[in-house]
Amino acid sequence: MHKRPTPPLSEFLRRDRFSGHDKHSFPLPNGQVARIRAKGRGIRDEHGGAPVAPSLSDPNLSVNTLRGYQADLAHFIKSGGRLPCSADMIVAYLDDRGEWLSIATLTRRLMAIRHAHVELGLPSPTGDPMVKQRLRALRRKRGVAQRQAKPLSRKLLRRIVCSMGHSLIDKRDRALLLLGFGGGFRRSELVALNTYDLDPTEEGVIVTIRRSKTDQEGAGRKVAIPAVGGKLCPARALKRWILSARISAIPGPIFRSFDRGGAVTDKRLSAAYVSKMLKKRLRALDVDPSPYSAHSLRAGLVTEAARAGVPSWKIRQQTGHRSEATLARYIRDADLWRNNSAVAAFGARRRALSKSEH
């Protein structure tokens, strides 16, 4: 029998599906009290199915953010949480998962819970002093340093590109890597590119990013991709892929998938493919891929440009970073070896360690 889709959480409240009282309850705006049953945690559909996360629909949030919040709520419910919930329930969740999840992940989970309550017109328990105190305790215990993707160096990028062949897949992946590095693009920006987003010029190609993580209103920005020549030329790699795959003859996505017969389809690549492909190419070179992700391309451009002395405002113009603080993390790492005090104190030039010295 076909089941109707589960209504959003707000619809359950409108239908007065909560009644009664227990220690996890709190007053609703209309004076009712929501009872979260000891059994059947979360919100069940009309047919008694498994608990499900409520649907979020905040127009001020991006699709990716909403999708992430949806997954966060699902994890909270699967771990024994319920919606609506109390501060005690969130503290129990932090105690249970605090040793396993990063502080950044826990913080995002709390944001998802807060948004779910806001959409219901309910006070959010995430602002309770008890919840804040427990999160501060976890920060002191675990630290707040976030795991960053390792920047992909120009040297390693060259190794990857030089190891690639001349098949259509190789040409596509080469263009993905070089364009992602040269533009400092996010993976979502890369796979969202269409044929009309490219404007070839004598100096290279101008790429229009019509919407991004920090530009949800679609103001757009233009990024200059130079024709630098050689094997690492992103403009040349992009042109070769487009011509070989006859992308210009079939308007639509720039980066597309292949069918089982090896023919180019009109289907857009997924953002997840960029990370998978990079890790696969690194593994083929016997390089540990675990520290790298699609973000390594973006971080690699920032790091290499900072080492070359490019001002931070010019780097931000290329990458679209809004925050100087976010960019500063990569620039700070790139500056560790510049005018290094220990090198000067030893009175010797820095040299690379041989394998026997590691």
C-alpha positions as CSV (number, residue, x, y, z in Angstrom):
1,M,0.0,0.0,0.0
2,H,1.3,3.4,-0.9
3,K,2.0,5.6,2.1
4,R,1.5,9.3,2.1
5,P,4.7,11.3,2.7
6,T,5.3,12.3,6.3
7,P,4.0,15.8,7.1
8,P,6.4,18.4,8.4
9,L,6.7,18.8,12.2
10,S,4.6,22.0,12.3
11,E,1.7,20.1,10.8
12,F,1.7,17.6,13.7
13,L,1.5,20.5,16.2
14,R,-1.3,22.1,14.3
15,R,-3.3,18.9,14.5
16,D,-2.8,18.8,18.3
17,R,-1.0,15.4,18.1
18,F,0.8,16.0,21.4
19,S,-1.0,15.8,24.7
20,G,-0.3,15.0,28.3
21,H,2.8,15.9,30.3
22,D,6.0,14.4,31.5
23,K,9.4,15.7,32.6
24,H,10.6,16.3,29.0
25,S,7.6,18.6,28.2
26,F,7.3,22.3,28.1
27,P,4.3,24.6,27.5
28,L,3.3,25.3,23.9
29,P,2.2,28.8,22.7
30,N,-1.5,27.8,22.8
31,G,-1.3,26.5,26.3
32,Q,-1.1,22.9,25.4
33,V,1.7,20.7,26.7
34,A,3.7,18.4,24.4
35,R,4.2,15.0,25.7
36,I,7.1,13.0,24.3
37,R,6.3,9.3,24.9
38,A,9.0,7.1,26.5
39,K,8.5,4.7,23.6
40,G,8.3,5.6,20.0
41,R,10.9,8.4,20.2
42,G,10.8,11.2,17.7
43,I,7.9,11.9,15.4
44,R,6.1,9.0,13.8
45,D,3.9,9.1,10.8
46,E,0.2,8.2,10.7
47,H,1.0,4.5,10.1
48,G,3.3,4.1,13.1
49,G,6.5,4.2,11.1
50,A,10.0,4.9,12.5
51,P,10.8,8.3,14.0
52,V,11.6,10.9,11.3
53,A,13.2,14.3,11.3
54,P,10.9,17.2,10.6
55,S,11.2,19.0,7.3
56,L,12.9,22.4,7.4
57,S,12.1,25.1,5.0
58,D,13.8,28.3,6.1
59,P,14.2,30.5,2.9
60,N,17.2,32.3,4.5
61,L,19.2,29.1,4.4
62,S,20.9,27.4,1.4
63,V,19.7,24.1,0.1
64,N,23.0,22.5,1.3
65,T,22.6,23.9,4.8
66,L,19.0,22.7,5.1
67,R,20.1,19.3,3.9
68,G,22.8,19.2,6.5
69,Y,20.4,20.3,9.2
70,Q,18.0,17.6,8.1
71,A,20.8,14.9,8.5
72,D,21.7,16.4,11.9
73,L,18.2,16.1,13.2
74,A,17.9,12.5,11.9
75,H,21.1,11.7,13.8
76,F,19.8,13.3,17.0
77,I,16.5,11.3,16.8
78,K,18.3,8.1,15.9
79,S,20.5,8.6,19.0
80,G,17.4,8.7,21.2
81,G,16.4,12.4,20.9
82,R,12.9,13.7,20.3
83,L,11.4,16.8,18.9
84,P,10.3,19.0,20.5
85,C,12.9,18.3,23.2
86,S,14.1,19.7,26.5
87,A,17.4,21.0,27.7
88,D,17.9,17.8,29.7
89,M,17.6,15.7,26.5
90,I,20.2,17.8,24.7
91,V,22.6,17.5,27.7
92,A,22.2,13.8,27.6
93,Y,23.0,13.8,23.9
94,L,26.1,15.9,24.4
95,D,27.2,13.5,27.2
96,D,26.6,10.5,25.0
97,R,28.2,11.8,21.8
98,G,30.6,14.4,23.1
99,E,33.6,12.0,23.1
100,W,33.0,10.9,19.6
101,L,31.9,13.9,17.6
102,S,33.9,17.1,16.9
103,I,32.9,20.3,18.6
104,A,32.1,21.8,15.2
105,T,29.7,18.9,14.5
106,L,28.0,19.2,17.9
107,T,27.6,22.9,17.4
108,R,26.0,22.3,14.0
109,R,23.6,19.7,15.5
110,L,22.5,22.3,18.1
111,M,21.9,24.8,15.3
112,A,19.7,22.2,13.6
113,I,17.7,21.6,16.7
114,R,17.3,25.3,17.3
115,H,16.0,25.8,13.7
116,A,13.5,23.0,14.1
117,H,12.0,24.7,17.2
118,V,12.0,28.1,15.6
119,E,10.0,26.8,12.7
120,L,7.5,25.5,15.2
121,G,7.3,28.8,16.9
122,L,8.6,27.2,20.1
123,P,11.4,28.4,22.4
124,S,14.6,26.6,21.7
125,P,16.2,24.6,24.6
126,T,19.6,25.0,23.0
127,G,19.9,28.5,24.7
128,D,19.4,27.0,28.1
129,P,22.3,27.8,30.5
130,M,22.7,24.1,31.3
131,V,23.3,23.3,27.5
132,K,25.7,26.1,27.1
133,Q,27.7,25.1,30.2
134,R,28.0,21.5,29.0
135,L,29.2,22.6,25.5
136,R,31.8,24.9,27.1
137,A,33.0,22.0,29.2
138,L,33.4,19.9,26.1
139,R,35.3,22.7,24.4
140,R,37.8,23.0,27.3
141,K,38.2,19.2,27.3
142,R,38.4,18.5,23.6
143,G,39.7,21.8,22.3
144,V,38.1,23.8,19.5
145,A,40.6,23.3,16.7
146,Q,38.8,22.2,13.5
147,R,40.2,19.5,11.2
148,Q,41.2,21.2,8.0
149,A,41.8,19.6,4.6
150,K,45.4,19.6,3.8
151,P,46.2,22.1,1.0
152,L,47.2,20.5,-2.3
153,S,50.6,21.8,-3.2
154,R,51.5,22.8,-6.8
155,K,54.2,20.1,-6.8
156,L,51.7,17.4,-5.9
157,L,49.2,18.8,-8.3
158,R,51.8,18.5,-11.1
159,R,52.5,14.9,-10.1
160,I,48.8,14.0,-10.4
161,V,48.4,15.8,-13.7
162,C,51.5,14.2,-15.2
163,S,50.3,10.7,-14.2
164,M,47.0,11.1,-16.1
165,G,46.4,9.8,-19.6
166,H,44.5,11.2,-22.6
167,S,41.2,9.5,-22.3
168,L,38.0,11.5,-22.0
169,I,37.8,10.7,-18.3
170,D,41.4,11.9,-17.8
171,K,40.7,15.1,-19.7
172,R,37.6,15.8,-17.6
173,D,39.3,15.0,-14.3
174,R,42.4,17.1,-15.3
175,A,40.1,20.1,-16.1
176,L,38.3,19.6,-12.8
177,L,41.5,19.6,-10.8
178,L,43.2,22.5,-12.6
179,L,40.1,24.7,-12.7
180,G,39.3,23.9,-9.1
181,F,42.9,24.9,-8.1
182,G,43.2,27.9,-10.4
183,G,39.9,29.4,-9.3
184,G,40.0,28.4,-5.7
185,F,36.5,27.0,-6.2
186,R,34.3,25.1,-3.8
187,R,33.3,21.7,-5.2
188,S,29.7,22.8,-5.4
189,E,30.7,25.8,-7.5
190,L,32.7,23.6,-9.8
191,V,30.0,21.1,-10.7
192,A,27.4,23.9,-11.0
193,L,29.2,25.5,-13.9
194,N,27.3,25.6,-17.2
195,T,28.5,26.4,-20.8
196,Y,27.1,30.0,-20.6
197,D,29.2,30.6,-17.5
198,L,32.5,30.7,-19.5
199,D,33.8,33.7,-21.4
200,P,37.0,32.9,-23.3
201,T,39.5,35.8,-23.7
202,E,43.0,36.2,-24.9
203,E,44.4,36.1,-21.4
204,G,42.4,32.9,-20.5
205,V,38.8,32.5,-19.5
206,I,36.4,34.4,-17.2
207,V,34.2,32.1,-15.2
208,T,31.0,33.4,-13.7
209,I,29.9,31.9,-10.4
210,R,26.2,32.6,-10.2
211,R,25.6,31.3,-6.7
212,S,27.7,30.1,-3.9
213,K,27.8,29.3,-0.2
214,T,28.4,32.9,0.7
215,D,26.1,34.3,-2.1
216,Q,22.7,32.8,-1.6
217,E,20.9,35.7,-3.3
218,G,22.7,35.0,-6.5
219,A,24.6,38.3,-7.0
220,G,27.3,36.4,-8.7
221,R,31.0,37.0,-9.2
222,K,33.5,36.7,-12.0
223,V,36.8,34.8,-11.6
224,A,39.7,35.1,-14.1
225,I,41.3,31.8,-15.0
226,P,44.7,32.6,-16.7
227,A,46.2,30.8,-19.6
228,V,49.6,30.1,-17.9
229,G,50.7,27.5,-20.4
230,G,52.4,24.2,-19.7
231,K,50.9,21.1,-18.2
232,L,49.3,23.0,-15.3
233,C,47.3,25.4,-17.5
234,P,43.7,25.3,-16.3
235,A,42.4,27.3,-19.4
236,R,44.0,24.8,-21.8
237,A,42.7,21.8,-19.8
238,L,39.2,23.2,-19.8
239,K,39.2,23.9,-23.5
240,R,40.5,20.4,-24.3
241,W,37.8,18.8,-22.3
242,I,35.0,20.9,-23.8
243,L,36.2,20.2,-27.4
244,S,36.8,16.5,-26.8
245,A,33.5,15.9,-25.2
246,R,31.7,18.3,-27.6
247,I,30.2,20.1,-24.6
248,S,29.7,23.3,-26.6
249,A,27.4,21.4,-29.0
250,I,25.2,20.3,-26.1
251,P,24.5,23.3,-23.9
252,G,24.3,22.5,-20.2
253,P,26.6,21.4,-17.5
254,I,30.4,21.6,-18.1
255,F,31.3,18.6,-16.0
256,R,29.2,15.6,-16.9
257,S,29.1,11.9,-16.1
258,F,29.6,9.0,-18.5
259,D,27.3,6.1,-19.2
260,R,28.3,2.5,-19.0
261,G,29.4,2.6,-22.6
262,G,31.8,5.4,-21.9
263,A,29.8,8.1,-23.7
264,V,29.3,11.5,-22.2
265,T,25.8,12.1,-20.8
266,D,24.0,15.3,-20.2
267,K,23.9,14.6,-16.4
268,R,25.8,16.9,-14.1
269,L,28.6,15.4,-11.9
270,S,27.8,15.3,-8.2
271,A,29.9,17.4,-5.8
272,A,31.0,14.3,-4.0
273,Y,32.8,13.0,-7.1
274,V,35.5,15.7,-6.8
275,S,36.7,14.4,-3.5
276,K,36.5,10.8,-4.5
277,M,38.4,11.5,-7.7
278,L,41.2,13.4,-6.0
279,K,41.6,10.7,-3.4
280,K,41.7,8.0,-6.1
281,R,44.4,9.9,-8.1
282,L,46.5,10.4,-4.9
283,R,46.1,6.7,-4.1
284,A,47.4,5.8,-7.5
285,L,50.6,7.7,-6.7
286,D,51.0,5.9,-3.3
287,V,50.1,9.1,-1.5
288,D,47.9,8.8,1.6
289,P,44.6,10.4,0.5
290,S,43.1,10.7,4.0
291,P,44.2,14.3,4.7
292,Y,42.9,15.5,1.4
293,S,39.5,16.4,0.0
294,A,38.0,18.6,-2.7
295,H,38.6,21.6,-0.4
296,S,42.3,20.9,-0.7
297,L,42.2,22.5,-4.2
298,R,40.8,25.7,-2.7
299,A,43.2,25.6,0.2
300,G,46.1,24.9,-2.1
301,L,45.5,28.0,-4.2
302,V,45.4,30.2,-1.1
303,T,48.6,28.6,0.3
304,E,50.6,28.8,-2.9
305,A,49.4,32.4,-3.6
306,A,50.3,33.5,0.0
307,R,53.8,32.0,-0.4
308,A,54.2,33.9,-3.6
309,G,53.4,37.1,-1.7
310,V,50.0,37.8,-3.2
311,P,48.0,40.2,-0.9
312,S,45.2,38.7,1.0
313,W,42.6,41.0,-0.6
314,K,43.6,39.7,-4.0
315,I,43.4,36.1,-2.9
316,R,39.9,36.8,-1.6
317,Q,39.0,38.3,-4.9
318,Q,39.8,35.0,-6.5
319,T,38.3,32.7,-4.0
320,G,35.3,34.7,-2.9
321,H,36.1,34.4,0.8
322,R,34.1,37.0,2.8
323,S,36.0,36.6,6.0
324,E,39.6,37.6,6.4
325,A,39.8,35.4,9.5
326,T,38.9,32.3,7.5
327,L,41.5,33.0,4.9
328,A,44.1,33.9,7.5
329,R,44.3,30.2,8.6
330,Y,45.8,29.2,5.4
331,I,48.0,32.3,5.0
332,R,49.3,31.7,8.6
333,D,50.4,28.1,7.7
334,A,52.0,29.3,4.5
335,D,54.0,32.0,6.4
336,L,55.6,29.5,8.9
337,W,58.7,29.1,6.8
338,R,59.0,32.7,5.6
339,N,61.7,34.6,7.5
340,N,61.7,31.7,10.0
341,S,63.5,32.8,13.2
342,A,65.0,29.3,13.8
343,V,66.5,29.2,10.4
344,A,68.1,32.6,11.0
345,A,69.3,31.5,14.5
346,F,71.1,28.5,13.1
347,G,72.7,30.7,10.5
348,A,71.9,28.2,7.7
349,R,69.5,27.9,4.8
350,R,66.6,25.6,5.2
351,R,67.0,22.3,3.4
352,A,64.7,19.3,2.8
353,L,65.3,16.2,4.9
354,S,66.2,13.1,3.1
355,K,64.2,10.0,3.6
356,S,66.9,8.5,5.8
357,E,66.7,11.5,8.1
358,H,62.9,11.3,8.7
